[in-house]
Amino acid sequence: MKKQYDIIVIGSGLGGLTAGADLAASGKKVLVIEQHFRVGGSATSFKRKDFIYEAGLHMTTAVKEGHGHYELFKRCGIENKIKFLAVPEFYHVLGYDYEFTFSNDTENNIQRLSDMFPSDTKGIKKYFKSIFTINDQTMMINERKGIKFTLSLLASPILYPKVLNSLFSTIGKFLDRNIKDERLKSILLGNMGYYGDDPFAISLLFYAVAQASYYRNGGAYVQGGSHQIPDAFAESIEKNNGTILTMQEVTKILTQDGKAIGVEYISKRKDATISQAFAPLIVANTAIPNVTNDLLDPKVASPIKKKFDKFKIGPSIMTVYIALDKPLKELGNSYYSLVFYDNENLKIKDFAKLNHSDFSTRPFILCDYSQLDSKLAPEGKGYLVLSLMDFLGDWEDLSESDYKFKKKEAAETLVERVCKRFPEMRDHIEHVEVATAKTMKRFLRTPGGTAYGYENSPMQALIFRPGAKSPIPNLYFASAWTLPGPGFGGAITSGDICSAQIKNDLGIA
């Protein structure tokens, strides 16, 4: 019997689940097909003995009444299913010969930074004013619809000059123009890893829009692990008569006369059954290069490849998971997010090189989940994660034995750097585990194992990024690869944009 649906979603990352849940709540018969045994993509957690290991989420913004995603969560019936915990500080930077706690109070940060760097007081004030102005002007443009949106873009040189100027600039260039002290620049870039590996390749506009949200709302973590969000969306889909198939890998997007009409997929269980499902609309929640290179007929894929094949792909991430028999806060740590910028004579122009350097010098962020009631570790124990930039080319050509040795060596080096800060930790480590770019590629199936999709450079960020509606009739996109970009908030927004586009195309209010 022919399997017929209204919408088929390929992949169950946050973008796909968001679009699927919103469309299912609108009465559409939705099928989600996922190659892994559980939903979530990057938004997942996994168990190791009594610990829950957080695979992806370090910090996001809380979805509560007044937040942009609140109405979406409410439509899907999940607004009360996820508990967001406010983090105690944005981050604490540990430099070679300086430290600074970036709090959740902007005015307090401005005052303390001005006291610490008096010669840069003017630049500090300009930085924060610019970030907020760029964000606010962008939101004003974004709120306009149809012809008003087009006119706003055309009038941006006069009405929204900050937006236009930031569109083609980078956060690295902006800081070099306005800030003298390299230590101050590094402090302001404490969470740069959320956006990319090189400040001179990160769109100032994208950075400002995302960063202003953290400055105004503070950071948050999801109690119990990031999988709580995709699990809630999945539950919503099934509650609204949708279907979620796991351990099923889509191998082909079926087309007819150049239009997407369905998918072919194979079971990853023992039977390896090949099946087909059909729908008038397909949402690809998977890497766009995978769609064009593996899932579509080359002739059909040509318009997408022509437009985006030259886009540069973002870096991957290495994660070191550390389980302790005692919380790190009892061993000397007071911070949720600790940024290790402990290289002598650190300059932001060297960040890209440093992110490729040896593990003894590569910057990383330590996230101490035991600073919150995260429910990731058993009572009386601790759990932390080290996150740093990683690159598949450093791993993919190694033999299995060399790969294991290098991974072990990397973990030992990074853990030792933490132990220099917290010497007592050495005696309380229960388990250390490492996920590399190679791990990410295997799990996420993304080119290079990237968690960012396309790099967020000026000509690849926001309006230059792929939109929800692909050039192929009936095929839509929702993921970190599309507008607005990576991160939990970015992926959810991409699904919301995709769902809104489909509802608009179908005439659904």
Helices and strands as residue ranges (DSSP letters): E 7-10, H 14-25, E 30-33, E 45-48, E 51-54, H 70-75, E 84-86, E 91-95, E 99-102, H 106-116, G 118-120, H 121-142, H 146-154, H 156-159, H 161-167, H 171-178, H 182-188, G 192-194, G 199-201, H 204-217, E 220-222, H 228-239, E 243-245, E 248-256, E 259-267, E 274-278, E 281-284, H 288-290, I 291-295, H 298-308, E 316-324, G 328-330, E 337-341, G 348-350, H 351-354, E 364-368, G 369-371, E 382-390, G 392-394, H 400-421, G 423-428, E 429-435, H 437-444, G 447-449, G 462-464, E 475-477, H 488-506
